Amino acid sequence: MYFTITHPMHRHPYHPELVSGAGVAAVAAAAEAAGFHGFGFTDHPAPSQRWLDAGGHDALDPFVAMGFAAACTTTLRLIPNIVVLPYRNPFVVAKSGATLDVLSGGRFTLAVGVGYLKREFAALGVDYDERTELFDEALHVIRTVWTRDDVWIEGRHFSARGITAHPRPVSQPHPPIWIGGNTAAARRRVAAHGDGWCPFAAPAQLAQTARTAVIDSVQRLAAGIDDLRYRLDAAGRDHSAVDVVFTNAAGGSPADADFNADAYLAGAEKLAALGVTWLQVGLPGDSLAHALETIERFAASVIDPAGGS
């Protein structure tokens, strides 16, 4: 099992220590030293005040922040959580990802989602109702420009004629692409274009807000993984080579004093048996010290006993 964290900016207003260069560097370095395998940032370039007031969170630009973290680490994978792909021209995403992969020595994973915040789409000048078509188009463009020269593609809102974008990523054949979302459509995209599936725990109310499918039990997650494997088999792909990323609720929050590491490890074993390969571990966002303390405690109680892999 592999463990990844998202930089703990999950509230508004954010804690100022967490958005300083020193704070980002401290969290990234601590995560790497503790044996975590992945580290990333969320993607909200233009959130609405209404969403922030309703429990949303502020965010750094994920590519800039991951570049900063890359310079402070040597082994940690850089995994955004997640890039909302329709927000940007796909050639810009491909260039940002390739640059990060080159400068980090092949440590970048592109985790992407369709997005759901209508006001953010409007602020960025992107048609919300086109988001799924733009997403599918972008997946094709990014894989193509990462692996080919002299690219000709007529897009919905662009005309790419004879495009060659170097330097290419150093990862071969290209950086892994993880696709977020709980729906069958997300799993279809993984089977066609992806190297990983990133569902998230979503009871009914959250699923309605995020415009995705409910995953409120291990049974629902297992059904989704079975469906993904069916689709991968139908596409002639080895499902054991495709990652599944999820969270582990067993044992409580790693940030809490009563966190039960034994229960967490038991839960991780059950998820691994289903096919989960990466666990997203939550960090507290109330202070830098608390985040670092949680990383250290989690490493001592979970990663080391689990063998760090």
C-alpha positions in Angstrom: 0.0 0.0 0.0 1.2 3.5 -0.8 0.3 6.7 1.2 -0.3 10.1 -0.2 -1.3 13.4 1.4 -2.7 16.7 0.2 -1.3 19.9 1.6 -3.7 20.8 4.4 -5.4 23.8 3.0 -9.0 22.6 3.5 -10.7 25.6 5.0 -11.3 29.3 4.6 -9.5 31.3 5.8 -6.3 29.2 5.6 -3.6 29.2 8.2 -0.9 31.6 7.0 2.0 29.2 8.0 0.7 26.7 5.5 1.0 29.0 2.5 4.5 30.2 3.2 7.4 28.7 1.2 8.9 27.5 4.5 5.6 25.8 5.4 5.2 24.0 2.1 8.8 22.9 2.2 8.4 21.7 5.8 5.4 19.6 5.0 6.9 18.1 1.8 10.2 17.3 3.5 8.5 15.8 6.5 6.3 13.6 4.3 9.2 12.3 2.4 11.3 11.6 5.5 8.3 9.8 7.1 7.9 7.4 4.2 4.9 8.9 2.4 4.9 8.3 -1.3 2.8 11.1 -2.7 2.1 14.8 -2.0 -0.1 17.3 -3.8 -2.4 20.3 -3.8 -6.0 21.0 -4.7 -7.1 23.1 -7.7 -9.4 26.1 -7.2 -8.2 29.1 -9.2 -11.5 31.1 -8.8 -13.8 29.8 -6.1 -16.8 31.8 -5.1 -17.3 33.5 -1.8 -20.5 31.6 -1.4 -18.7 28.3 -1.7 -16.0 29.3 0.7 -18.6 30.4 3.3 -20.4 27.1 2.9 -17.3 25.1 3.9 -15.0 25.4 0.8 -11.3 26.1 1.0 -8.6 28.3 -0.4 -5.9 26.9 -2.6 -2.5 27.5 -4.1 -1.9 26.9 -7.8 -1.1 23.2 -7.9 1.6 23.2 -10.6 3.5 26.1 -9.0 3.2 24.6 -5.5 4.2 21.1 -6.7 7.2 22.7 -8.5 8.2 24.3 -5.2 7.8 21.0 -3.4 9.8 19.1 -6.0 12.8 21.3 -5.3 12.6 20.4 -1.6 12.4 16.6 -2.1 14.0 13.8 -4.1 11.6 10.8 -4.0 8.2 12.1 -3.2 5.7 11.7 -6.1 3.8 14.9 -7.0 0.1 14.2 -7.3 -2.4 17.0 -7.4 -5.8 16.3 -5.8 -7.0 17.1 -8.4 -6.5 19.2 -11.5 -9.9 20.3 -12.9 -9.0 19.6 -16.5 -11.7 21.6 -18.3 -10.5 24.8 -16.6 -7.5 25.0 -18.9 -6.4 24.6 -22.5 -5.1 21.0 -22.6 -1.8 22.0 -24.3 -1.1 24.3 -21.3 -1.8 21.4 -18.9 0.5 19.2 -20.9 3.3 21.7 -20.8 2.9 22.3 -17.1 2.9 18.6 -16.4 5.8 17.8 -18.7 7.9 20.6 -17.1 7.1 19.3 -13.6 8.0 15.8 -14.7 11.3 16.8 -16.3 12.4 19.0 -13.4 11.4 16.5 -10.7 13.2 13.6 -12.5 10.0 11.7 -13.4 8.0 12.1 -10.2 4.8 13.6 -11.6 1.3 11.9 -11.7 -1.5 13.9 -13.4 -4.7 13.3 -11.4 -7.6 15.0 -13.0 -11.4 15.6 -12.6 -14.3 17.0 -14.5 -15.2 19.7 -11.8 -18.6 20.7 -10.5 -18.5 24.4 -9.3 -20.6 26.3 -11.8 -19.4 29.8 -10.7 -15.8 28.8 -11.0 -16.4 27.6 -14.5 -18.1 30.9 -15.3 -15.3 33.0 -13.8 -12.8 31.1 -16.0 -14.9 31.6 -19.1 -15.5 27.8 -19.6 -19.0 26.5 -20.5 -20.1 24.3 -17.6 -22.4 22.2 -19.9 -19.4 21.3 -22.1 -17.2 20.1 -19.3 -17.4 16.4 -20.0 -16.7 16.8 -23.7 -13.8 19.2 -22.8 -12.5 16.6 -20.3 -12.5 13.7 -22.8 -10.9 15.9 -25.5 -8.2 17.1 -23.1 -7.3 13.5 -22.1 -6.7 12.7 -25.7 -4.7 15.9 -26.4 -2.4 15.5 -23.4 -1.5 11.9 -24.1 -0.9 12.7 -27.7 1.3 15.8 -27.2 3.3 14.0 -24.5 4.2 11.1 -26.9 4.1 12.5 -30.5 5.5 15.3 -32.6 3.8 17.2 -35.3 0.3 16.9 -33.7 -2.7 17.9 -35.7 -6.0 18.2 -33.7 -9.1 20.2 -34.3 -10.6 20.9 -30.9 -13.9 22.3 -29.8 -12.2 25.7 -29.1 -8.7 25.4 -30.6 -7.0 24.4 -33.8 -3.7 22.7 -33.3 -1.8 22.3 -36.6 1.7 20.7 -36.6 2.3 21.2 -32.9 5.5 19.8 -31.3 5.9 20.4 -27.6 9.4 19.7 -26.1 10.8 18.8 -23.7 8.6 15.8 -23.4 8.1 14.2 -19.9 10.9 11.9 -18.9 8.4 9.3 -17.6 7.8 6.6 -20.1 5.6 6.4 -22.0 4.2 9.4 -20.2 3.4 10.4 -16.6 0.6 8.3 -15.1 -2.9 9.8 -15.5 -5.3 9.2 -12.7 -9.0 10.0 -13.2 -11.2 11.2 -10.4 -15.0 10.7 -9.9 -17.3 8.1 -8.6 -19.4 7.5 -11.7 -19.4 4.8 -14.4 -18.3 7.5 -16.8 -15.2 8.1 -14.8 -14.4 4.4 -14.8 -15.0 4.3 -18.6 -12.5 7.0 -19.0 -9.9 5.1 -16.8 -10.4 2.1 -19.0 -9.9 4.2 -22.2 -7.3 6.7 -21.1 -6.2 6.3 -17.5 -3.6 4.6 -15.2 -5.6 5.1 -12.0 -9.0 5.7 -10.6 -9.6 8.2 -7.8 -13.1 7.8 -6.2 -13.9 9.5 -3.0 -16.1 8.7 0.0 -19.4 10.5 -0.7 -22.6 10.0 1.2 -25.8 11.1 -0.5 -25.7 14.8 0.3 -22.1 15.3 -0.7 -22.6 13.2 -3.8 -25.5 15.5 -4.8 -23.4 18.6 -4.2 -20.4 17.3 -6.1 -22.6 15.9 -8.9 -21.2 12.4 -8.6 -22.3 8.9 -7.5 -22.7 7.8 -3.9 -19.9 5.8 -2.3 -20.9 5.5 1.3 -19.7 2.0 2.1 -17.0 -0.5 1.4 -19.6 -2.5 -0.6 -20.2 0.4 -2.9 -16.5 0.9 -3.4 -16.1 -2.8 -4.1 -18.8 -2.7 -6.7 -17.1 0.2 -8.4 -13.8 -1.6 -8.5 -15.4 -4.7 -9.9 -17.0 -2.5 -12.7 -13.6 -0.9 -13.4 -12.0 -4.3 -13.7 -14.7 -5.5 -16.1 -14.2 -2.4 -18.3 -10.4 -2.9 -18.2 -10.7 -6.5 -19.2 -13.0 -5.6 -22.0 -10.4 -3.1 -23.2 -7.7 -5.8 -23.1 -5.9 -4.1 -20.3 -4.3 -5.6 -17.2 -6.3 -4.3 -14.2 -3.5 -5.1 -11.8 -1.5 -2.3 -13.5 -4.1 0.3 -12.8 -4.1 2.1 -9.4 -7.1 2.7 -7.2 -6.9 5.6 -4.7 -9.2 6.0 -1.7 -9.4 7.0 1.9 -9.5 4.8 5.0 -12.0 5.7 7.6 -11.1 2.9 10.0 -9.4 4.0 13.2 -10.6 7.6 12.9 -8.7 10.7 11.8 -4.8 10.5 12.0 -5.0 14.1 13.4 -6.9 13.1 16.5 -5.4 12.0 19.8 -7.6 8.9 19.9 -6.5 7.7 16.4 -6.4 3.9 16.4 -3.5 2.7 14.3 -4.3 -1.0 14.6 -7.9 -0.4 13.4 -6.5 1.8 10.6 -4.1 -1.0 9.5 -6.9 -3.6 9.6 -9.0 -1.3 7.4 -6.1 -0.8 5.0 -5.8 -4.6 4.6 -9.5 -4.8 3.7 -9.2 -2.1 1.2 -6.0 -3.6 -0.3 -7.9 -6.9 -0.7 -10.5 -5.1 -2.8 -7.8 -3.6 -5.0 -7.0 -0.2 -3.5 -3.3 0.6 -4.0 -3.0 4.1 -2.6 -4.5 5.7 0.5 -5.2 9.4 0.8 -4.3 10.4 4.3 -5.9 13.5 5.8 -3.8 16.1 7.7 -5.1 18.9 10.0 -5.0 22.4 8.7 -5.2 24.3 11.9 -1.4 24.8 12.2 1.8 23.8 10.6 3.0 22.2 13.9 -0.1 20.0 14.1 0.3 18.9 10.5 3.9 17.9 11.1 3.1 16.2 14.3 0.4 14.1 12.5 2.8 13.1 9.8 5.4 12.0 12.3 2.8 10.0 14.4 1.3 8.4 11.4 4.7 7.3 10.2 5.6 5.7 13.5 2.2 4.0 14.0 1.2 3.0 10.4 3.9 3.4 7.8 6.7 1.7 9.7 4.6 -1.3 10.9 3.3 -1.7 7.4 6.8 -1.8 6.0 6.4 1.5 4.2 5.0 -0.1 1.0 
